[in-house]
Amino acid sequence: MGEKVITARVFRFNPQKEKNPNYEVYKIQTDKHISVLNLIAYIHQNIDRTLAYRNYICNVGVCLSCLLQIDGKNARACTKTVNPGDTITIEPPKGFQVIRDLVVDFRAKKKA
């Protein structure tokens, strides 16, 4: 029986204080599949209260507030699930200015 852990490599960046982004690795013990958004909420509530993310969501994949880049592809974090044993990379969605960590300004396209 293998270890029941989800490993999340999460983008961290505060452009007002840092020059370059970095990644923080979190290991979450679980024996169930979980949405990426619930995984991020768990990290925020139980491991790292400094992680910035959008926690307003419709939970049905419609509003796009939870849009993130998950393993290199933009996806809705409320409907994308991960399983014990998975390792994922979570980043802000492509093409938008980062406000902090996983929060972007959806009104402002990133300058090339």
Phi and psi in degrees as GROMACS dihedral restraints (atoms count N, CA, C in turn):
[ dihedral_restraints ]
;  ai    aj    ak    al  type     phi  dphi    fc
    3     4     5     6     1   -79.8    20    10
    4     5     6     7     1   167.1    20    10
    6     7     8     9     1   -68.3    20    10
    7     8     9    10     1   135.4    20    10
    9    10    11    12     1   -97.0    20    10
   10    11    12    13     1    81.3    20    10
   12    13    14    15     1  -134.4    20    10
   13    14    15    16     1   139.0    20    10
   15    16    17    18     1  -105.7    20    10
   16    17    18    19     1   128.2    20    10
   18    19    20    21     1  -103.5    20    10
   19    20    21    22     1   122.5    20    10
   21    22    23    24     1  -116.3    20    10
   22    23    24    25     1   121.4    20    10
   24    25    26    27     1   -98.8    20    10
   25    26    27    28     1   109.9    20    10
   27    28    29    30     1  -113.0    20    10
   28    29    30    31     1   130.7    20    10
   30    31    32    33     1   -63.9    20    10
   31    32    33    34     1   130.4    20    10
   33    34    35    36     1  -128.8    20    10
   34    35    36    37     1   131.0    20    10
   36    37    38    39     1  -167.6    20    10
   37    38    39    40     1   129.2    20    10
   39    40    41    42     1  -120.8    20    10
   40    41    42    43     1    98.4    20    10
   42    43    44    45     1   -61.5    20    10
   43    44    45    46     1   -18.5    20    10
   45    46    47    48     1   -78.7    20    10
   46    47    48    49     1   -17.3    20    10
   48    49    50    51     1  -123.1    20    10
   49    50    51    52     1   -18.4    20    10
   51    52    53    54     1  -125.8    20    10
   52    53    54    55     1   151.4    20    10
   54    55    56    57     1   -88.0    20    10
   55    56    57    58     1   -32.7    20    10
   57    58    59    60     1  -133.1    20    10
   58    59    60    61     1   145.8    20    10
   60    61    62    63     1   -73.4    20    10
   61    62    63    64     1   163.7    20    10
   63    64    65    66     1  -142.4    20    10
   64    65    66    67     1   178.3    20    10
   66    67    68    69     1  -124.8    20    10
   67    68    69    70     1   137.3    20    10
   69    70    71    72     1  -110.3    20    10
   70    71    72    73     1   137.4    20    10
   72    73    74    75     1  -104.5    20    10
   73    74    75    76     1   128.8    20    10
   75    76    77    78     1  -121.5    20    10
   76    77    78    79     1   139.3    20    10
   78    79    80    81     1  -116.6    20    10
   79    80    81    82     1   123.5    20    10
   81    82    83    84     1  -116.5    20    10
   82    83    84    85     1   121.5    20    10
   84    85    86    87     1   -76.7    20    10
   85    86    87    88     1   125.8    20    10
   87    88    89    90     1  -162.2    20    10
   88    89    90    91     1   153.2    20    10
   90    91    92    93     1  -115.0    20    10
   91    92    93    94     1    12.4    20    10
   93    94    95    96     1  -128.4    20    10
   94    95    96    97     1   157.4    20    10
   96    97    98    99     1   -72.7    20    10
   97    98    99   100     1   156.2    20    10
   99   100   101   102     1  -148.8    20    10
  100   101   102   103     1   149.4    20    10
  102   103   104   105     1   -71.7    20    10
  103   104   105   106     1   152.8    20    10
  105   106   107   108     1   -61.0    20    10
  106   107   108   109     1   -37.8    20    10
  108   109   110   111     1   -64.0    20    10
  109   110   111   112     1   -42.7    20    10
  111   112   113   114     1   -66.7    20    10
  112   113   114   115     1   -32.6    20    10
  114   115   116   117     1   -63.7    20    10
  115   116   117   118     1   -45.4    20    10
  117   118   119   120     1   -64.3    20    10
  118   119   120   121     1   -42.5    20    10
  120   121   122   123     1   -61.6    20    10
  121   122   123   124     1   -40.3    20    10
  123   124   125   126     1   -62.0    20    10
  124   125   126   127     1   -45.1    20    10
  126   127   128   129     1   -58.5    20    10
  127   128   129   130     1   -46.9    20    10
  129   130   131   132     1   -63.3    20    10
  130   131   132   133     1   -44.4    20    10
  132   133   134   135     1   -76.8    20    10
  133   134   135   136     1   -29.8    20    10
  135   136   137   138     1  -117.8    20    10
  136   137   138   139     1   -18.4    20    10
  138   139   140   141     1  -121.9    20    10
  139   140   141   142     1   -47.3    20    10
  141   142   143   144     1  -143.6    20    10
  142   143   144   145     1    95.8    20    10
  144   145   146   147     1   -69.0    20    10
  145   146   147   148     1   -10.4    20    10
  147   148   149   150     1   -85.3    20    10
  148   149   150   151     1    -9.3    20    10
  150   151   152   153     1   -68.5    20    10
  151   152   153   154     1   123.8    20    10
  153   154   155   156     1   -96.4    20    10
  154   155   156   157     1   129.6    20    10
  156   157   158   159     1  -155.3    20    10
  157   158   159   160     1   163.4    20    10
  159   160   161   162     1   -85.5    20    10
  160   161   162   163     1   120.2    20    10
  162   163   164   165     1  -105.9    20    10
  163   164   165   166     1     5.4    20    10
  165   166   167   168     1   -90.3    20    10
  166   167   168   169     1   119.0    20    10
  168   169   170   171     1  -146.9    20    10
  169   170   171   172     1   157.6    20    10
  171   172   173   174     1   -88.1    20    10
  172   173   174   175     1   -21.5    20    10
  174   175   176   177     1    66.8    20    10
  175   176   177   178     1    15.0    20    10
  177   178   179   180     1  -128.3    20    10
  178   179   180   181     1    10.6    20    10
  180   181   182   183     1    75.8    20    10
  181   182   183   184     1    27.9    20    10
  183   184   185   186     1  -109.4    20    10
  184   185   186   187     1   -43.2    20    10
  186   187   188   189     1   -77.9    20    10
  187   188   189   190     1   -21.5    20    10
  189   190   191   192     1    69.5    20    10
  190   191   192   193     1     8.1    20    10
  192   193   194   195     1   -62.5    20    10
  193   194   195   196     1   -27.5    20    10
  195   196   197   198     1   -96.8    20    10
  196   197   198   199     1    14.1    20    10
  198   199   200   201     1   -59.8    20    10
  199   200   201   202     1   124.4    20    10
  201   202   203   204     1  -139.8    20    10
  202   203   204   205     1   166.4    20    10
  204   205   206   207     1   -95.2    20    10
  205   206   207   208     1   115.7    20    10
  207   208   209   210     1  -117.7    20    10
  208   209   210   211     1   116.1    20    10
  210   211   212   213     1    52.1    20    10
  211   212   213   214     1    42.4    20    10
  213   214   215   216     1    86.7    20    10
  214   215   216   217     1    -0.5    20    10
  216   217   218   219     1  -127.4    20    10
  217   218   219   220     1   136.3    20    10
  219   220   221   222     1   -65.4    20    10
  220   221   222   223     1   133.2    20    10
  222   223   224   225     1  -153.6    20    10
  223   224   225   226     1   158.9    20    10
  225   226   227   228     1   -80.3    20    10
  226   227   228   229     1   118.3    20    10
  228   229   230   231     1   -68.8    20    10
  229   230   231   232     1   -21.9    20    10
  231   232   233   234     1   -77.6    20    10
  232   233   234   235     1   -20.7    20    10
  234   235   236   237     1  -111.5    20    10
  235   236   237   238     1   -15.6    20    10
  237   238   239   240     1   -80.8    20    10
  238   239   240   241     1   126.2    20    10
  240   241   242   243     1  -111.8    20    10
  241   242   243   244     1   156.2    20    10
  243   244   245   246     1  -128.4    20    10
  244   245   246   247     1   156.4    20    10
  246   247   248   249     1  -118.5    20    10
  247   248   249   250     1   157.0    20    10
  249   250   251   252     1   -53.1    20    10
  250   251   252   253     1   136.6    20    10
  252   253   254   255     1    96.7    20    10
  253   254   255   256     1   -16.4    20    10
  255   256   257   258     1   -76.6    20    10
  256   257   258   259     1   150.2    20    10
  258   259   260   261     1  -122.5    20    10
  259   260   261   262     1   125.1    20    10
  261   262   263   264     1  -129.4    20    10
  262   263   264   265     1   155.8    20    10
  264   265   266   267     1  -112.2    20    10
  265   266   267   268     1   129.1    20    10
  267   268   269   270     1  -118.8    20    10
  268   269   270   271     1   123.9    20    10
  270   271   272   273     1  -136.6    20    10
  271   272   273   274     1   166.6    20    10
  273   274   275   276     1   -65.0    20    10
  274   275   276   277     1   156.6    20    10
  276   277   278   279     1   -63.8    20    10
  277   278   279   280     1   148.2    20    10
  279   280   281   282     1   -65.4    20    10
  280   281   282   283     1   144.2    20    10
  282   283   284   285     1    91.7    20    10
  283   284   285   286     1     3.9    20    10
  285   286   287   288     1  -125.9    20    10
  286   287   288   289     1   152.3    20    10
  288   289   290   291     1   -71.2    20    10
  289   290   291   292     1   133.1    20    10
  291   292   293   294     1   -80.8    20    10
  292   293   294   295     1   128.1    20    10
  294   295   296   297     1   -85.4    20    10
  295   296   297   298     1   -51.9    20    10
  297   298   299   300     1  -168.2    20    10
  298   299   300   301     1   133.8    20    10
  300   301   302   303     1    51.5    20    10
  301   302   303   304     1  -113.0    20    10
  303   304   305   306     1   -95.4    20    10
  304   305   306   307     1     3.6    20    10
  306   307   308   309     1   -94.9    20    10
  307   308   309   310     1   127.5    20    10
  309   310   311   312     1  -121.7    20    10
  310   311   312   313     1   164.4    20    10
  312   313   314   315     1   -93.0    20    10
  313   314   315   316     1   103.2    20    10
  315   316   317   318     1   -67.2    20    10
  316   317   318   319     1   -15.1    20    10
  318   319   320   321     1   -84.6    20    10
  319   320   321   322     1   -21.4    20    10
  321   322   323   324     1  -112.6    20    10
  322   323   324   325     1   113.7    20    10
  324   325   326   327     1   -71.6    20    10
  325   326   327   328     1   144.2    20    10
  327   328   329   330     1   -67.0    20    10
  328   329   330   331     1   137.8    20    10
  330   331   332   333     1   -78.8    20    10
  331   332   333   334     1   136.7    20    10
